[in-house]
Amino acid sequence: MANSLSNHHLVTVLLLFLLLTSSSATARPLNLALPSDTVAPPEEGHLRVAGKKFGPLVLNMLPKGPVPPSGPSKGTNGLNN
């Protein structure tokens, strides 16, 4: 009887611990999303150039056109060797 009662308490404590740790891990920190007095305003006249390091990848975001169907070409299906 004492063994099943201690197992019941152990399972209850374990589930409570998992519930509390998972909910706190998914919570959003308040200081990242909310504005405050300590946030520095953006500098005026300072332009950021997009794509210094990743410049060649900018064109990869554009649509490329229709994708040809995969599979064998239609001209070689009827050949008998």
Order of alpha helices (4+ residues) and beta strands (2+ residues): alpha-alpha-alpha
